[in-house]
Amino acid sequence: MIRSLRRHVPLLDWAPAYDRTAFSNDMIAALVVTIMLIPQSLAYALLAGLPPEAGIYASIAPIVLYAIFGTSRALTVGPVAVVSLLTASAVGQVADQGTAGYAVAALTLAVLSGGFLLLMGVLRLGFLANFLSHPVIAGFITASGILIAASQLKHILGIPAEGHTLPELVLSLGAHLDRINWITVALGLAATGFLFWARAHLKPLLRAMGAPAPLADILTKAGPVAAVVATTLAVWGLGLDQRGVAIVGTVPQGLPPLTLPGLSPDLLRALVLPAILISVIGFVESVSVAQTLAAKKRQRIDPDQELIGLGAANLGAGFTGGFPVTGGFSRSVVNFDAGAETPAAGIFTALGLAIAAVALTPLVHYLPKATLAATIIVAVLSLVDLSILKKTWGYARADFAAVAVTIVLTLGLGVEIGVAAGVALSVLLHLYRTSRPHVAELGRVPGTEHFRNIHRHSVETDPTLVSLRVDESLYFANARFLEDLIQKRVTEGCDIRNVVLMFSAVNEVDYSALESLEAINLRLRDMGVGLHLSEVKGPVMDRLHRSEFLTALNGQVFLSQYEAWTRLAPSSAPAAASAI
């Protein structure tokens, strides 16, 4: 009972050993992360189309809940760029920005996402995230980065613009170019330029000035705070808000409120698929970050428990005025580099953000939205990796197709369609590849017990024996292919008396493939040719034993390919076959 409780509540695992040293390290990390998260949370709320305080709210309860139920000691959850974009895209389909319905839909999306993640965790379905291949994820993140950056140009230019696809955004921006606010442009470009410069050059400068490496790294990552302070003071001191510069405005002071999601059947139906998409993508991103950081300290991450932790975090966001969250790369890296020892650092960060929500929100009244947009643009452009197209083109055209389709459709038709098409194409390409598995005809390497492809190596063969190595599991999609291949090969050689199927690479044989093997056995028996198996794996053999195939087999099952060769090759000195 206690062991099961500790497995599902990791807090009980690390809390008893918590000491003063861990407390000190966690407090320092929490201070650094809190300073970084204040502008970041406001920015991602802007990206999601929600009031700025929603970003703060979404970074308090979720962090605490993840610290209780999550297994990573460095991961920090909260709003992130890609999930915020997905939120804006999904919620924008059911309500207009700025309305009460929009905020309720965002809450509902978070609750649905949390419920789905919890269900996956309880059922131990973390493996489902593997259906998102790396090329699809890379293509989606690249396209999302471009979309996010394009969506923030309206704040940099100080003009209105709408759209969830790149063509829509470009056309909308073009239609309002005559309304550009040049003061906003100056602030936005200055903030963007500073953030790019800080990311590339601030750390070397600080190191040259004698700052320790950890401090220089932390100050570099906290660069957005300097941009926020400088531009806020400029707007306040010069009265730029009176000259058309859009500002954050009044942010309610207080702790996150208790909120309830919408329960309308129409709303739930409209948001359930986006919630699933957000859950899977958020889980993949979060687990990859958590595993990377855990590996540096030789710690272990439980993917299924991570689902529960992220599910609880999203439920917390949905019931406290937030929106969908996941583990963020930048905040988690900062937390790790700042010396976080345990998830308690996240709890202290949440406490710091709660204090900020109560006491510091008046300070961001004059914060220009252009600065928040600059923060988002600089953050997401680091996610854009167009080199993946060149890499996949050179390595595997199928993977290139998955990347290209995902990028093009995400930019042109929206994030949901882009990801769905990328996943569908990846699955279809996998099915196509495995439907035509590589089957090598083998011969013996002279003087050895090893067997290699007759078309790649100089090997010994026997005209009466055909040895075929099947380099794929056998299932419904490729069963008929194997039938046709064996039929064609046997009819080509009148001297063939035995066929050996080497199953060293076969991990599974489904019922359709079993029926194909039975058909092959019958055909070869009628032709006077024996069918044999070699190097069959234990699980495959166990399943074959549960059928009548082995009883009816027109041949034998050999432990090794060499044993099959010595038993079935009539000559002790086989002729050498030249490599093709």
Secondary structure by P-SEA (a helix, b strand, c coil): caaaaaaacccccccccccaaaaaaaaaaaaaaaaaaaaaaaaaaaaacccaaaaaaaacaaaaaaaaccccccccccccaaaaaaaaaaaaaccccccaaaaaaaaaaaaaaaaaaaaaaaaccccccccccaaaaaaaaaaaaaaaaaaaccccccbbbbbccaaaaaaaaaaccccccaaaaaaaaaaaaaaaaaaccaaaaaaaacccaaaaaaaaaaaaaaaaaaaaaaaaaaccccccccccccccccccccccccccaaaaaacaaaaaaaaaaaaaaaaaaaaaaaaaacccccaaaaaaaaaaaaaaaaacccccccccaaaaaaaaaaccccaaaaaaaaaaaaaaacccccccccccaaaaaaaaaaaaaaacccaaaaaaaaccaaaaaaaaaaaaaaacccaaaaaaaaaaaaaaaaaaaaaccccccccccccccccccccccbbbbbccbbbbbbccccccccaaaaaaaaaaaaaacccccbbbbbccccccccaaaaaaaaaaaaaaaaacbbbbbccccaaaaaaaaaccccccccbbbbccaaaaaaacccccbbbbbccc
